[in-house]
Amino acid sequence: MLHAETKKELKTILATMDLTVPPRSEGRTTKQVERFAAAHLLATLPSQRLSFPLILEHRDRPDFLLKMGKYSIGIEHTEAIPQNEAHASVLRHAGHGPDVHFLGRYVPGEPKKQAKQLISMTQDNDPGDGWVGDSPGEEWASAMAHFVAEKVDKARKPGFQNFDKTWLLIYDNWPVPPIDAKKTSNFLTKLLAAGDSFTVFDCIFVLSNQTLWEFSRLENLIFNIVKPGKVGCHNTNLT
């Protein structure tokens, strides 16, 4: 996917990569989303966290192999989005429902709805009960913990290759109103600490529209996302 001998060369490569991610209704692929997320991760991480030569390979189980000198990190990727919202967004692009709509409210792991149900839902555009207090951040944290748990199970199955370290990269597309980054990170930190996520993943990154969260056994950090040059993405939320 990329090979950079220096920080300057990495910056140049990231800025010139094709990171186009079309809408779901126009043939978006998992590979396109993975490339987009990985490029933004490398562009955002502090330069002192990287060493050179740096090589990023696109593969499977895990989705990427990041080589920095003799040091290798496996990176597994997932997108955090309700499957019903993903399908609903395709239906909206097809003309079902209003162009401007209320955020849907979802539960992680909820059953898949039929197209007829989703068409009715998008056309009704029911605002629902809304969110109160810290509920957006709490629901977001619960959703991220759900996707982490799914990947923990996958990483424990035969065929998943381990390297010097293993990272999980989550592209966040979970629909909630604006959240307080610091307070919400504390919600997710508690959920991750209560589970066994860090027996599998050394670091867990969550990439959102403007924020990159990093969670590990020792700390959690929040970065402002750095875009790798002009990204050819139709929608930075990738909905």
FENQUIVEN-V625798 format. One record per pair of residues at least 24 apart in sequence whose C-alpha atoms are under 7 Angstrom apart, sorted by the first residue. I is the first residue (numbers start at 1). J is the second residue. D is the distance in whole Angstrom. If there is no record, write none. Layout:
I_J_D / I_J_D
This chain:
1_56_6 / 1_57_5 / 1_58_6 / 2_55_6 / 2_56_5 / 2_57_7 / 3_54_6 / 3_55_4 / 3_56_7 / 4_53_6 / 4_54_5 / 4_55_6 / 5_52_6 / 5_53_4 / 5_54_6 / 6_52_6 / 6_53_7 / 14_39_6 / 14_228_5 / 14_229_7 / 15_228_5 / 15_229_4 / 15_230_6 / 18_232_7 / 19_231_6 / 19_232_6 / 19_233_7 / 20_231_7 / 20_232_4 / 20_233_5 / 21_232_7 / 21_233_5 / 21_234_6 / 22_233_7 / 22_234_6 / 23_234_7 / 24_90_6 / 25_90_5 / 25_93_7 / 34_77_7 / 37_171_6 / 39_228_7 / 40_226_7 / 40_227_6 / 40_228_6 / 43_226_6 / 43_227_7 / 43_228_6 / 44_225_5 / 44_226_5 / 61_160_5 / 61_161_6 / 62_160_6 / 62_161_7 / 71_164_7 / 72_163_6 / 72_164_5 / 72_165_7 / 73_163_6 / 73_164_6 / 73_165_5 / 73_166_6 / 74_162_7 / 74_163_6 / 74_165_6 / 74_166_5 / 74_167_6 / 75_166_6 / 75_167_5 / 75_168_6 / 75_169_7 / 76_167_6 / 76_168_5 / 76_169_6 / 77_168_6 / 77_169_5 / 77_170_6 / 78_169_6 / 78_170_5 / 78_171_6 / 79_170_6 / 79_171_5 / 79_172_6 / 79_173_7 / 80_144_7 / 80_147_7 / 80_170_6 / 80_171_6 / 80_172_5 / 80_173_5 / 80_174_6 / 81_172_7 / 81_173_5 / 81_174_5 / 82_106_7 / 82_108_7 / 82_174_7 / 83_112_7 / 84_112_6 / 84_113_6 / 86_239_7 / 88_118_6 / 88_122_7 / 89_239_7 / 91_119_7 / 96_122_6 / 96_123_6 / 97_122_5 / 97_123_4 / 98_123_7 / 101_125_6 / 102_127_6 / 103_175_6 / 103_176_7 / 104_175_7 / 108_143_6 / 108_146_7 / 136_176_6 / 136_177_6 / 136_179_6 / 137_179_6 / 137_184_5 / 138_184_7 / 138_187_6 / 140_174_7 / 140_176_7 / 141_184_7 / 141_187_6 / 141_188_5 / 145_188_7 / 145_191_7 / 145_192_7 / 149_197_7 / 152_197_6 / 152_200_6 / 165_202_6 / 166_201_5 / 166_202_6 / 167_201_5 / 167_202_6 / 167_203_5 / 167_204_6 / 168_201_6 / 168_203_6 / 168_204_5 / 168_205_6 / 169_204_6 / 169_205_5 / 169_206_6 / 170_205_6 / 170_206_5 / 170_207_6 / 171_206_6 / 171_207_5 / 171_208_6 / 172_206_6 / 172_207_6 / 172_208_5 / 173_237_7 / 173_239_7 / 209_236_6 / 209_237_6
